[in-house]
Amino acid sequence: MYATIGYIVPEYYKFPGYLSPSLGLKFADVPNGLAALSKLPVLGGAQIIAFAGLIETTGFFQAASTTDGRGPRDGQFSMKDSTETGEPGNYGVGFPTFLGKVEDPEARKTKLAAELANGRLAMMAIIGMFFQDGLTGSAWGDWSLYTTSPLRAGREPRIARNFFGGDSTSYASFDPAKELGVQDPIGFWDPLGLSADKDEATFKRRRAVEIKHGRIAMYATIGYIVPEYYKFPGYLSPSLGLKFADVPNGLAALSKLPVLGGAQIIAFAGLIETTGFFQAASTTDGRGPREGQFSMKDSTETGEPGNYGVGFPTFLGKVEDPEARKTKLAAELANGRLAMMAIIGMFFQDGLTGSAWGDWSLYTTSPLRAGREPRIARNFFGGDSTSYASFDPAKELGVQDPIGFWDPLGLSADKDEATFKRRRAVEIKHGRIAMYATIGYIVPEYYKFPGYLSPSLGLKFADVPNGLAALSKLPVLGGAQIIAFAGLIETTGFFQAASTTDGRGPREGQFSMKDSTETGEPGNYGVGFPTFLGKVEDPEARKTKLAAELANGRLAMMAIIGMFFQDGLTGSAWGDWSLYTASPLRAEAAEVDEPPKPPPFDPAKQVGAMEPLGFFDPAGFSKVGDKEGFQNLRAAEIKHGRVAMMAALGAVAQHYIKFPGFETVPAGIGAVTTPPGTYGFAALFLLSGAMELAVWTQDPNKEAGDFGDPLGLGQYNEEFRNKEINNGRFAMFAAIGIISADLLTGKDAIQQFG
């Protein structure tokens, strides 16, 4: 309520004088709505947060007497609301003026009821104002801004909005579909048309935000995983006696986060976001100046979004080569998008099960559990007892070869007959509609009615395109007629009669319909489908025909969805053969027309294809003719193999050899988590990153893994290259085995032998 009033009042009145004399900022200079945040001094924001925190955490309205419903706080820096054990919200003062209080219980009850209603309305109002303000720049909107509203007759196509600066459109010169981030297999994906106006400033703003969110998500995903295996030693908060080991993993960690620790996190993020942490006077690296006091138009959005002139994620060095930077940024975009999906999945899984990895004991109905007990009847649609013993969905109509009874989600596992029949009636109805729809998609390709669809609009049947595009020509009243007819059938029991001997039942409720067949024989309305002429009296013949109808309906539901998708993707439900240049169906014709040329590159004949396995690529990563792709994979394999050989050797050697100063560090994986071994690991991590980024860079003109021969050994030949690859593959298995056994048993590589 305060927020809503605070949104409205500045439209008509603002305080005179200065909001911040030291900054020369007047109240009159502060815009209304969300835009006011851009002018809010940092210390002013801190005061607001501190005041709210003071009220929330210190029991501001609390008194020694609790006769008015106020109670004591619980815990250090925490507050069990002082009214919740008595009369919630009654702090003994009058709201909203805090002057006086209502002694009469009945009058107080009436006023509190009114306050609740007003508060609920205000919560809806302020959220609506936030949304409207964020969308249009004003909590009241501005009709002149809604140039693309469907309520505007004859509106022009959308022009560039220039949300983030500039006074002209870049429509003609800027194409989002050609920007970084358009990657296979999706290509340019913008189903909401957010980039349809081709406003470069808006696009770059969103791209900067996407990159920033992706980077945060990558850190967050790593931060979710690492604590499962390693936590810092010592105290997170010495003053509270809180150790890192006491902090649970995942979302539960928030319950242990000290208030000041949370404030530090927010303050640090705010510092980076609002002060241009990576900004410099020079803008040659794509960084631009900030705009406004303590506000930040992202310093990269006017140049190359996300390029702050430092290397991510280590912030060491930067990529000077534009092509290499483009490749790395494309990879970062893809990884960031994946990380955003991953962290949201972890949050959801964690919130649902208490762990980002789930808990097997919770999944009692998992199809992976052998011999699990079936779920009990739910009786979704009425009744107070289960029909489990007398009803078996696996023996009902629709169980057909070759699939048999197919219910992978276990929806019928409770064997509730009422629920099953409700779903069967819905399935039959959807199947029938899908069969009509499929026929309706096909027929106009060969035949259309003569004459006019809408004489008043001069619209002929021949003018209506096929498929989804027909919706663009559908008159409004025609669409209303279709909806009204379907609603009439659905809600009034069109096929219902006084007699229910044919499986039809009465409707339930005014203008509502419990499907009239679901209590008898689902889908049997007593008329013949699809012509509605006559009905099948013989029960066995009807069973056969209904089984065929079920199968056809299921096929039609798949078919119509496929047609919709194909139509939406290509503009035609049948596609266009000329577009399918890579179709495997073209292979035979291509062979007849022109035999394929021999591939210039065959991965099966490269170094590393050795007995007894020969060329081993069951996943098909290496394609014939793709030399560049193979070289990338081979370089990664050799590099990983070399690291694994060093790791396996080091895992054995550290049992016997300790560097001076590291005598107390245990052997095995424990060395990583025990100081000073932790510092050594950090040094190795940084050293390997430096070598990876600056020294051991692959020369495209050399074989994969060829970084020269500084010792002049002269062993770079096929024999030694095969040996190195073979040993590296063995070492990768060995290193993984040593680490896994160490994590499982706590013994190092030598101790594992007994």
Salt bridges, closest charged atoms under 4 A:
ASP68 OD2 - ARG70 NH2 2.47
GLU87 OE1 - ARG108 NE 2.97
ASP197 OD2 - ARG161 NE 2.46
GLU200 OE2 - LYS204 NZ 3.57
GLU210 OE1 - ARG207 NE 2.94
GLU210 OE2 - ARG337 NE 2.64
GLU273 OE1 - LYS212 NZ 3.31
ASP285 OD2 - ARG287 NH2 2.27
GLU291 OE2 - LYS297 NZ 3.85
ASP298 OD2 - LYS212 NZ 2.82
GLU301 OE1 - ARG205 NH1 3.66
GLU304 OE1 - ARG325 NE 3.01
GLU332 OE2 - ARG215 NE 2.48
ASP414 OD2 - ARG378 NE 2.29
GLU417 OE2 - LYS421 NZ 3.60
GLU427 OE1 - ARG424 NE 2.96
GLU427 OE2 - ARG554 NE 2.62
GLU490 OE1 - LYS429 NZ 3.36
ASP502 OD2 - ARG504 NH2 2.40
GLU508 OE2 - LYS514 NZ 3.84
ASP515 OD2 - LYS429 NZ 2.91
GLU518 OE1 - ARG422 NH1 3.51
GLU521 OE1 - ARG542 NE 3.05
GLU549 OE2 - ARG432 NE 2.41
GLU637 OE1 - ARG634 NE 2.96
GLU637 OE2 - ARG729 NE 2.57
GLU692 OE2 - LYS639 NZ 3.26
GLU703 OE1 - ARG721 NH2 3.51
GLU719 OE2 - LYS723 NZ 3.12
GLU724 OE2 - ARG642 NE 2.49
ASP748 OD2 - HIS655 ND1 2.82
